[in-house]
Amino acid sequence: VLPGVVEYLTGALKLGIKIGITSSSSREWVEGHLTQRDLIDHFNSIITRDDVARVKPDPELYLKCAATLNVEPQSCIVIEDSQNGLAAAKTAGMTCIVVPNPMTTDMDLGLADLRLDILSDMPFETMLNWAETQTSS
């Protein structure tokens, strides 16, 4: 599990913030990956390619996830690692933090509202304060 992920998940849980995950991968792969890392119970919604007609960069995954969480897209904060995911989140009207992985670090991620090298570079509560300034402007 990458640095900062568990802290973000537990921070959201403590504050009662709903958490969804979207993936262009299969449900079997996503749920297996999350189960192996003992993270599956942190998510209120899991939306995969099995649930939609179109995957990222189309926004359908993100819009469906927001609907299942019963939240407006503009109130969502997305953490992404790729250009396709970033494009999907922004097209859905969501704030997007990008944390590239070694395969995506050289992609054009200029649409991101914020770019971090690793999630732990910004503590969860600091990110929430930052996000509040993004949605109120």
Helices and strands as residue ranges (DSSP letters): H 5-15, E 20-22, H 27-36, G 40-42, E 45-47, G 49-51, H 60-69, G 73-75, E 77-80, H 83-91, E 95-98, E 114-115, G 119-121, H 124-136
